[in-house]
Amino acid sequence: MDNAFAPRVLREVKGEPGDIEAYRQQGGYEAWVQCVTKNDPHAIIAQLKEAHLRGRGGAGFPTGLKWDKVVNHRVKERYFVCNAGEHEPGTFKDRYLLRHHPHQLLEGCLIAAYTIGAKAAYIYLNHEFSEERAIFERAKEQATEQGLLGKNFLGTGLTLDIEIFDGYGSYVAGEETAMLESMQGRPAQPKQKPPFYPTEFGLHGKPTLVNNVETLSNIPQLLRNGPEWFRQVGTSTTPGTMLFSLSGAVNRPGVYELPLGTSIRHLIEICGQGVPNGHGVKAVFPGGPSFSMVGADQLDLPMDFDSLKKAGTGLGSAGVIVVDDATCMVEQTLKFSGFFERESCGQCPPCRIGTQELAILMRKIEDGSGEERDLAKLLQICGFVKGTGFCTLVTGAAVLVQNSLRLFRHEFEDHIRLGRCPFKPVPVGAE
């Protein structure tokens, strides 16, 4: 990969992050003005389809198709929501975009809301993002002062605002149907899909467009530069760039914008500058703990939705977590199993019970009191609960354990045989 690659989304804006003049000097809000001036929603959507932009929030669903479903819905009362919940372990790019590129996100939100004819528009913001909220609010104030939103924006006689909704929900609240439930004052519990797709039954039971922060941040430059420009990087099926949140056992963690299709190895060795303390890579979660990890022999896998799916894992929201060869995989699996146990909303019995039982067995094995039959029990529970929830939490919990056992069963067996974690010092007097 050419190190001279020029980022598309994270283009440097000189001055303060919320400086509207610096943003406008680089073409900021030009796409928004054109969108309002031409007032042709179908032309906007046609460009998104031609660019083959896919959602950057996890599933990689075609963005133009999602917008099209809302615009052509028979119900004319529609809503728009930007999902900035970001509770996924190892993912922190939304926070980065809010902090450093608030106007780009705001412009993307305005274009999306106006294109679908939204009655109201919101950004569901993680309540922990206090500094980011202040930056985004300043950006809104500046844009309002210049007549880009608010009452009679751009002389249209219409009113459009992006209202901030404080998201006090859990990890599950980041799932779009659960998020919409919480915005209506109900428990943040996912709804079954189908039939409850937000494009059909969303906020207040009306068609609702939900996009994540990175997807919307792509919109202004895509429309300003055109679909062909957007497709110049990436792969044929997943063009464009992706923001990768790199964390774990790397020398330089951070957010890196790279063309889709970049190898895992490039991200770790070039961007992350390798693994600390001379250790090697043991495993990598390319899409966070909800997707299967890959071993050290798979570092040349391209990171795009289709390639990783073909390899039996997924890109998700590109929260790349690196695990080094000094890490106990039983302990690592327990850490994430505990997370899934805590974050289950309890609505689906297989999820509520399954995540708890998996965590209990993982603690038993890590503590040194596990038995050989516990390994079979873990796999049995995974088989029972996988794919049974309204959301993917319990499936992620099951995939985590199944995958860890498949790749590192010998470490589980060592815990059982020794009656302790072999990666920890032997207790005094236990030799």
C-alpha positions, 0 to 999 in steps of 0.5 A: 500500500502506498504510504502517500495515500491521501485520506478522503474523510480525515482531510486536515482542516486548518484551524479549530475543529469547529471553525466553519470558515476553515471548513468552507475554504476547502469546499465545505457546505458546497454539496449542501447548498447544491442539494437545496438549490437543485432540490432533486432527492432522486439525483442525490440517491442516484449518485450514492448508488453509482458510488456503491457507498456501503454503510460503515456501521457494521452490516455494509448495507448499500446506503443509496438503497436505504435512502431510496426505501425511505424516500419512496415510502408511501408514508410521507411523515419521515424521520432521520437519526444519526447513530453516534452511540458507539459502545462497541469495544475497540471502536472509537472513530465516531468520537474522533470524527465528532471531535475533529470534523464536526462540520463534515458530519453536520453537512452529511446529516443536513443532506440526509435529512433534507433528501428524505424530507424528514419531519425532524432530525436527530443525532443520538449521541453517547452521553459520555461524549461531553467534549464532542457534544460541545464541539458539535453544538458550536458547529451548529451555532456557526452554521445557523449564524450563516443561514445553513440550518435553522429557520428559513435556512438558505432562504427556503422558508423552511426549518431544519435542525439536527437535535441532539438526543442524549444516549444513556443506553447500553451497548445494545442501545447502539442497535438501531431498533433499540436506539429508536425505542429508547428515543421514545422513552421505552427500554432500549430493547431490539425489535425483531427484523423483519418486520421492524426495519427502521425504513418501514417502522421507525421513530413513532412508527414512521419510516426512519433513515438511520445512518452512522457517523462515518457513513454520513461523513462520506456524503459531502465529499462524495457528492462534491467530487462525484461517484467516479472519484469515490470509486478510485480507491477500495475494491470493486464491491466495497469502494472508498475508504474506511476508518479503522480503530486500531487498539490492543497490542500495537505500538501506535494505536489510533484511527487510520483511514485506509482504502477498503481492501488494505491488509490486516498486516499493513494496518498493524505493521505500517500504521500501528508500527508493530507489536510492542516488546518484541512479541508476535501477533497471536490473533486479531479481531478485525471487526471487534469481539462480535466477529471471529478472530483470525490467526497470525497466519491470516494477516494478509487478508484484505479488510473489506466486507466481502473478503472478511465474510468469505474468510468466516469473519466480518469487518463490522465497524472496523474496530481492530483489536490485536492480541499478542502471543504473551496473552492468555486467550482464555482470559481474553475470551473471558473478558469479552464474555463478561462484557456480553453478559453485562450488556445483554438487555435480557429481553430474549431468554436464550441471550439472557441465560446463554451469555450468563452461562458462557461467562460462568463456564469461562470464569471456571476454566480461567480460575483453574477449576474447569473440567474437560466436559466444560469444553463440550458444554461451552460448545453445546450452549453456543449451538443452542443460542446462536442466531436466536436473539432479536439482535446479534449480541448473543450470536457474537457471544457464541461466535467468540467462544466457538472461535476461541476454542477452535483456534486455541483449544490447547490453552483451554486444555492446559488450564484444565490440566494444570488447574491454573492459568499457565500464563500467570506465575505459579503460586508460591508453594504450588510447584 
